[in-house]
Amino acid sequence: MGKYRILVRKTAADELARIPKKDLRRLVERILSLGEEPRPHGCQKLSAQERYRIRQGDYRVVCSVDDAGRTVEIFKVGHRSEIYGRE
């Protein structure tokens, strides 16, 4: 499978900026790995949306995958206790 481009919305970039440094490195590595495997093992499709949830420790990444355009768009990043219910 070829590479996918990773697009990060400004709101998601702002959320990443607030994540403690000790957790940030692994989270960024996980996001970058979506370029090789946009739907990794353990990712879950969110109901009623064409979006997926990826887990990394206590954090969640919500993204969409465009196979035709070969892109993964990151919508939200946050702690599992706060990620759901916000848009």
N, CA, C and O atoms as a GROMACS GRO file, in nm:
protein
  348
    1MET      N    1   0.084  -0.119   0.000
    1MET     CA    2   0.000   0.000   0.000
    1MET      C    3   0.088   0.124   0.000
    1MET      O    4   0.190   0.128   0.069
    2GLY      N    5   0.050   0.225  -0.076
    2GLY     CA    6   0.128   0.346  -0.084
    2GLY      C    7   0.104   0.440   0.032
    2GLY      O    8   0.027   0.412   0.123
    3LYS      N    9   0.172   0.552   0.024
    3LYS     CA   10   0.162   0.650   0.132
    3LYS      C   11   0.037   0.736   0.121
    3LYS      O   12  -0.011   0.766   0.012
    4TYR      N   13  -0.014   0.775   0.238
    4TYR     CA   14  -0.123   0.871   0.249
    4TYR      C   15  -0.066   1.000   0.307
    4TYR      O   16   0.023   0.996   0.392
    5ARG      N   17  -0.119   1.114   0.261
    5ARG     CA   18  -0.081   1.242   0.321
    5ARG      C   19  -0.160   1.262   0.448
    5ARG      O   20  -0.277   1.226   0.455
    6ILE      N   21  -0.097   1.319   0.550
    6ILE     CA   22  -0.164   1.348   0.676
    6ILE      C   23  -0.198   1.496   0.678
    6ILE      O   24  -0.110   1.581   0.665
    7LEU      N   25  -0.326   1.528   0.693
    7LEU     CA   26  -0.372   1.666   0.706
    7LEU      C   27  -0.424   1.685   0.848
    7LEU      O   28  -0.504   1.605   0.896
    8VAL      N   29  -0.378   1.789   0.915
    8VAL     CA   30  -0.420   1.814   1.053
    8VAL      C   31  -0.495   1.946   1.057
    8VAL      O   32  -0.440   2.051   1.023
    9ARG      N   33  -0.622   1.940   1.098
    9ARG     CA   34  -0.700   2.063   1.110
    9ARG      C   35  -0.640   2.152   1.219
    9ARG      O   36  -0.575   2.103   1.311
   10LYS      N   37  -0.662   2.282   1.207
   10LYS     CA   38  -0.606   2.376   1.305
   10LYS      C   39  -0.654   2.342   1.445
   10LYS      O   40  -0.576   2.349   1.540
   11THR      N   41  -0.779   2.307   1.460
   11THR     CA   42  -0.831   2.274   1.594
   11THR      C   43  -0.757   2.154   1.653
   11THR      O   44  -0.727   2.152   1.772
   12ALA      N   45  -0.728   2.054   1.570
   12ALA     CA   46  -0.654   1.937   1.617
   12ALA      C   47  -0.510   1.975   1.650
   12ALA      O   48  -0.454   1.923   1.747
   13ALA      N   49  -0.450   2.064   1.573
   13ALA     CA   50  -0.313   2.109   1.602
   13ALA      C   51  -0.310   2.183   1.735
   13ALA      O   52  -0.216   2.167   1.813
   14ASP      N   53  -0.412   2.264   1.761
   14ASP     CA   54  -0.421   2.335   1.888
   14ASP      C   55  -0.435   2.236   2.003
   14ASP      O   56  -0.375   2.255   2.109
   15GLU      N   57  -0.514   2.130   1.982
   15GLU     CA   58  -0.532   2.028   2.086
   15GLU      C   59  -0.400   1.955   2.112
   15GLU      O   60  -0.366   1.927   2.227
   16LEU      N   61  -0.325   1.926   2.006
   16LEU     CA   62  -0.194   1.861   2.021
   16LEU      C   63  -0.099   1.948   2.103
   16LEU      O   64  -0.020   1.897   2.182
   17ALA      N   65  -0.106   2.079   2.082
   17ALA     CA   66  -0.017   2.171   2.152
   17ALA      C   67  -0.041   2.169   2.303
   17ALA      O   68   0.048   2.205   2.380
   18ARG      N   69  -0.160   2.128   2.347
   18ARG     CA   70  -0.193   2.125   2.489
   18ARG      C   71  -0.161   1.992   2.557
   18ARG      O   72  -0.178   1.979   2.678
   19ILE      N   73  -0.116   1.894   2.481
   19ILE     CA   74  -0.088   1.761   2.537
   19ILE      C   75   0.050   1.762   2.603
   19ILE      O   76   0.146   1.816   2.547
   20PRO      N   77   0.060   1.704   2.723
   20PRO     CA   78   0.190   1.701   2.792
   20PRO      C   79   0.298   1.636   2.707
   20PRO      O   80   0.273   1.539   2.635
   21LYS      N   81   0.420   1.690   2.716
   21LYS     CA   82   0.532   1.642   2.634
   21LYS      C   83   0.556   1.492   2.650
   21LYS      O   84   0.594   1.425   2.554
   22LYS      N   85   0.535   1.438   2.770
   22LYS     CA   86   0.562   1.296   2.793
   22LYS      C   87   0.472   1.206   2.708
   22LYS      O   88   0.508   1.093   2.677
   23ASP      N   89   0.354   1.256   2.671
   23ASP     CA   90   0.260   1.178   2.590
   23ASP      C   91   0.265   1.216   2.443
   23ASP      O   92   0.225   1.139   2.357
   24LEU      N   93   0.314   1.336   2.415
   24LEU     CA   94   0.306   1.392   2.280
   24LEU      C   95   0.386   1.312   2.178
   24LEU      O   96   0.337   1.288   2.068
   25ARG      N   97   0.507   1.270   2.213
   25ARG     CA   98   0.593   1.200   2.115
   25ARG      C   99   0.525   1.074   2.061
   25ARG      O  100   0.521   1.053   1.940
   26ARG      N  101   0.472   0.991   2.150
   26ARG     CA  102   0.409   0.867   2.105
   26ARG      C  103   0.283   0.896   2.024
   26ARG      O  104   0.252   0.824   1.929
   27LEU      N  105   0.211   1.000   2.063
   27LEU     CA  106   0.089   1.036   1.991
   27LEU      C  107   0.122   1.083   1.849
   27LEU      O  108   0.054   1.045   1.754
   28VAL      N  109   0.225   1.165   1.835
   28VAL     CA  110   0.267   1.213   1.702
   28VAL      C  111   0.316   1.096   1.617
   28VAL      O  112   0.286   1.089   1.498
   29GLU      N  113   0.392   1.003   1.677
   29GLU     CA  114   0.437   0.885   1.603
   29GLU      C  115   0.317   0.805   1.552
   29GLU      O  116   0.317   0.758   1.438
   30ARG      N  117   0.216   0.791   1.636
   30ARG     CA  118   0.096   0.716   1.598
   30ARG      C  119   0.024   0.785   1.481
   30ARG      O  120  -0.019   0.719   1.387
   31ILE      N  121   0.013   0.918   1.488
   31ILE     CA  122  -0.052   0.993   1.380
   31ILE      C  123   0.027   0.978   1.249
   31ILE      O  124  -0.032   0.955   1.144
   32LEU      N  125   0.159   0.990   1.256
   32LEU     CA  126   0.242   0.978   1.136
   32LEU      C  127   0.234   0.838   1.076
   32LEU      O  128   0.245   0.822   0.955
   33SER      N  129   0.214   0.736   1.160
   33SER     CA  130   0.204   0.599   1.109
   33SER      C  131   0.078   0.579   1.026
   33SER      O  132   0.070   0.483   0.948
   34LEU      N  133  -0.019   0.668   1.040
   34LEU     CA  134  -0.141   0.658   0.959
   34LEU      C  135  -0.111   0.680   0.811
   34LEU      O  136  -0.190   0.640   0.726
   35GLY      N  137   0.001   0.742   0.779
   35GLY     CA  138   0.042   0.760   0.640
   35GLY      C  139   0.070   0.627   0.572
   35GLY      O  140   0.049   0.613   0.451
   36GLU      N  141   0.117   0.530   0.648
   36GLU     CA  142   0.144   0.396   0.594
   36GLU      C  143   0.022   0.306   0.605
   36GLU      O  144  -0.008   0.229   0.514
   37GLU      N  145  -0.049   0.314   0.718
   37GLU     CA  146  -0.165   0.228   0.743
   37GLU      C  147  -0.277   0.316   0.800
   37GLU      O  148  -0.285   0.335   0.921
   38PRO      N  149  -0.365   0.368   0.712
   38PRO     CA  150  -0.467   0.464   0.757
   38PRO      C  151  -0.576   0.403   0.846
   38PRO      O  152  -0.646   0.475   0.918
   39ARG      N  153  -0.589   0.271   0.842
   39ARG     CA  154  -0.687   0.205   0.929
   39ARG      C  155  -0.615   0.093   1.006
   39ARG      O  156  -0.632  -0.025   0.975
   40PRO      N  157  -0.535   0.131   1.106
   40PRO     CA  158  -0.455   0.031   1.177
   40PRO      C  159  -0.542  -0.063   1.259
   40PRO      O  160  -0.658  -0.034   1.287
   41HIS      N  161  -0.484  -0.176   1.297
   41HIS     CA  162  -0.554  -0.272   1.382
   41HIS      C  163  -0.601  -0.199   1.507
   41HIS      O  164  -0.525  -0.125   1.570
   42GLY      N  165  -0.726  -0.221   1.543
   42GLY     CA  166  -0.781  -0.158   1.663
   42GLY      C  167  -0.853  -0.027   1.637
   42GLY      O  168  -0.917   0.027   1.728
   43CYS      N  169  -0.844   0.026   1.515
   43CYS     CA  170  -0.917   0.150   1.489
   43CYS      C  171  -1.065   0.115   1.479
   43CYS      O  172  -1.102   0.004   1.442
   44GLN      N  173  -1.148   0.210   1.513
   44GLN     CA  174  -1.292   0.183   1.518
   44GLN      C  175  -1.366   0.289   1.438
   44GLN      O  176  -1.341   0.409   1.454
   45LYS      N  177  -1.458   0.245   1.352
   45LYS     CA  178  -1.541   0.338   1.276
   45LYS      C  179  -1.643   0.398   1.371
   45LYS      O  180  -1.707   0.326   1.447
   46LEU      N  181  -1.658   0.529   1.365
   46LEU     CA  182  -1.757   0.595   1.450
   46LEU      C  183  -1.893   0.587   1.383
   46LEU      O  184  -1.904   0.610   1.262
   47SER      N  185  -1.994   0.556   1.459
   47SER     CA  186  -2.128   0.539   1.403
   47SER      C  187  -2.181   0.672   1.349
   47SER      O  188  -2.154   0.778   1.404
   48ALA      N  189  -2.255   0.664   1.242
   48ALA     CA  190  -2.321   0.777   1.176
   48ALA      C  191  -2.223   0.879   1.118
   48ALA      O  192  -2.263   0.988   1.080
   49GLN      N  193  -2.095   0.844   1.110
   49GLN     CA  194  -1.997   0.935   1.052
   49GLN      C  195  -1.898   0.853   0.970
   49GLN      O  196  -1.880   0.734   0.995
   50GLU      N  197  -1.836   0.917   0.875
   50GLU     CA  198  -1.728   0.851   0.801
   50GLU      C  199  -1.596   0.886   0.867
   50GLU      O  200  -1.502   0.932   0.801
   51ARG      N  201  -1.589   0.862   0.994
   51ARG     CA  202  -1.468   0.892   1.071
   51ARG      C  203  -1.427   0.771   1.152
   51ARG      O  204  -1.506   0.680   1.178
   52TYR      N  205  -1.301   0.773   1.191
   52TYR     CA  206  -1.244   0.662   1.267
   52TYR      C  207  -1.180   0.713   1.396
   52TYR      O  208  -1.136   0.828   1.404
   53ARG      N  209  -1.177   0.626   1.495
   53ARG     CA  210  -1.112   0.659   1.621
   53ARG      C  211  -0.990   0.569   1.636
   53ARG      O  212  -1.000   0.447   1.619
   54ILE      N  213  -0.877   0.629   1.667
   54ILE     CA  214  -0.754   0.554   1.690
   54ILE      C  215  -0.712   0.581   1.834
   54ILE      O  216  -0.714   0.696   1.879
   55ARG      N  217  -0.674   0.476   1.904
   55ARG     CA  218  -0.632   0.491   2.043
   55ARG      C  219  -0.480   0.492   2.053
   55ARG      O  220  -0.411   0.419   1.983
   56GLN      N  221  -0.431   0.576   2.142
   56GLN     CA  222  -0.289   0.575   2.179
   56GLN      C  223  -0.283   0.606   2.328
   56GLN      O  224  -0.292   0.722   2.369
   57GLY      N  225  -0.269   0.502   2.408
   57GLY     CA  226  -0.270   0.520   2.552
   57GLY      C  227  -0.404   0.576   2.597
   57GLY      O  228  -0.509   0.522   2.562
   58ASP      N  229  -0.400   0.684   2.673
   58ASP     CA  230  -0.523   0.747   2.722
   58ASP      C  231  -0.577   0.851   2.624
   58ASP      O  232  -0.674   0.920   2.655
   59TYR      N  233  -0.516   0.861   2.508
   59TYR     CA  234  -0.556   0.962   2.410
   59TYR      C  235  -0.628   0.900   2.292
   59TYR      O  236  -0.610   0.782   2.260
   60ARG      N  237  -0.710   0.981   2.228
   60ARG     CA  238  -0.785   0.939   2.111
   60ARG      C  239  -0.761   1.036   1.997
   60ARG      O  240  -0.746   1.156   2.018
   61VAL      N  241  -0.757   0.981   1.874
   61VAL     CA  242  -0.743   1.061   1.753
   61VAL      C  243  -0.864   1.029   1.667
   61VAL      O  244  -0.893   0.913   1.641
   62VAL      N  245  -0.936   1.133   1.624
   62VAL     CA  246  -1.052   1.114   1.536
   62VAL      C  247  -1.012   1.166   1.398
   62VAL      O  248  -0.970   1.280   1.383
   63CYS      N  249  -1.026   1.078   1.297
   63CYS     CA  250  -0.982   1.114   1.162
   63CYS      C  251  -1.077   1.059   1.057
   63CYS      O  252  -1.162   0.974   1.085
   64SER      N  253  -1.060   1.109   0.936
   64SER     CA  254  -1.131   1.052   0.821
   64SER      C  255  -1.025   1.006   0.721
   64SER      O  256  -0.914   1.059   0.718
   65VAL      N  257  -1.062   0.908   0.640
   65VAL     CA  258  -0.969   0.853   0.541
   65VAL      C  259  -1.031   0.870   0.403
   65VAL      O  260  -1.144   0.827   0.379
   66ASP      N  261  -0.956   0.932   0.313
   66ASP     CA  262  -1.000   0.948   0.175
   66ASP      C  263  -0.908   0.862   0.088
   66ASP      O  264  -0.796   0.903   0.054
   67ASP      N  265  -0.956   0.743   0.052
   67ASP     CA  266  -0.873   0.651  -0.026
   67ASP      C  267  -0.846   0.703  -0.166
   67ASP      O  268  -0.737   0.684  -0.219
   68ALA      N  269  -0.944   0.768  -0.227
   68ALA     CA  270  -0.925   0.821  -0.362
   68ALA      C  271  -0.820   0.932  -0.363
   68ALA      O  272  -0.736   0.936  -0.452
   69GLY      N  273  -0.826   1.021  -0.264
   69GLY     CA  274  -0.731   1.131  -0.256
   69GLY      C  275  -0.604   1.097  -0.179
   69GLY      O  276  -0.514   1.180  -0.168
   70ARG      N  277  -0.598   0.973  -0.125
   70ARG     CA  278  -0.481   0.926  -0.049
   70ARG      C  279  -0.446   1.022   0.065
   70ARG      O  280  -0.330   1.057   0.085
   71THR      N  281  -0.550   1.063   0.142
   71THR     CA  282  -0.527   1.152   0.255
   71THR      C  283  -0.594   1.098   0.381
   71THR      O  284  -0.695   1.028   0.375
   72VAL      N  285  -0.536   1.133   0.494
   72VAL     CA  286  -0.596   1.109   0.625
   72VAL      C  287  -0.606   1.246   0.690
   72VAL      O  288  -0.506   1.316   0.706
   73GLU      N  289  -0.729   1.286   0.728
   73GLU     CA  290  -0.749   1.417   0.789
   73GLU      C  291  -0.778   1.398   0.938
   73GLU      O  292  -0.870   1.327   0.976
   74ILE      N  293  -0.697   1.464   1.020
   74ILE     CA  294  -0.711   1.456   1.166
   74ILE      C  295  -0.805   1.567   1.210
   74ILE      O  296  -0.779   1.685   1.185
   75PHE      N  297  -0.916   1.528   1.276
   75PHE     CA  298  -1.015   1.626   1.321
   75PHE      C  299  -0.997   1.665   1.467
   75PHE      O  300  -1.001   1.783   1.501
   76LYS      N  301  -0.977   1.565   1.552
   76LYS     CA  302  -0.970   1.591   1.696
   76LYS      C  303  -0.864   1.503   1.759
   76LYS      O  304  -0.841   1.390   1.716
   77VAL      N  305  -0.800   1.556   1.861
   77VAL     CA  306  -0.704   1.482   1.940
   77VAL      C  307  -0.727   1.522   2.085
   77VAL      O  308  -0.735   1.640   2.116
   78GLY      N  309  -0.739   1.423   2.172
   78GLY     CA  310  -0.758   1.459   2.312
   78GLY      C  311  -0.760   1.340   2.403
   78GLY      O  312  -0.757   1.225   2.359
   79HIS      N  313  -0.764   1.370   2.532
   79HIS     CA  314  -0.772   1.266   2.634
   79HIS      C  315  -0.905   1.194   2.620
   79HIS      O  316  -1.006   1.256   2.586
   80ARG      N  317  -0.906   1.066   2.648
   80ARG     CA  318  -1.027   0.986   2.629
   80ARG      C  319  -1.145   1.039   2.709
   80ARG      O  320  -1.260   1.019   2.670
   81SER      N  321  -1.119   1.107   2.821
   81SER     CA  322  -1.228   1.156   2.905
   81SER      C  323  -1.297   1.278   2.843
   81SER      O  324  -1.407   1.315   2.886
   82GLU      N  325  -1.233   1.341   2.744
   82GLU     CA  326  -1.291   1.463   2.690
   82GLU      C  327  -1.315   1.464   2.539
   82GLU      O  328  -1.370   1.560   2.486
   83ILE      N  329  -1.275   1.361   2.470
   83ILE     CA  330  -1.276   1.362   2.323
   83ILE      C  331  -1.416   1.352   2.263
   83ILE      O  332  -1.444   1.412   2.160
   84TYR      N  333  -1.504   1.277   2.325
   84TYR     CA  334  -1.636   1.252   2.265
   84TYR      C  335  -1.733   1.364   2.295
   84TYR      O  336  -1.730   1.425   2.402
   85GLY      N  337  -1.821   1.391   2.197
   85GLY     CA  338  -1.927   1.489   2.217
   85GLY      C  339  -1.890   1.631   2.180
   85GLY      O  340  -1.975   1.720   2.189
   86ARG      N  341  -1.766   1.655   2.138
   86ARG     CA  342  -1.727   1.789   2.094
   86ARG      C  343  -1.702   1.786   1.944
   86ARG      O  344  -1.657   1.685   1.889
   87GLU      N  345  -1.731   1.896   1.880
   87GLU     CA  346  -1.701   1.905   1.737
   87GLU      C  347  -1.649   2.042   1.707
   87GLU      O  348  -1.617   2.072   1.592
   0.00000   0.00000   0.00000
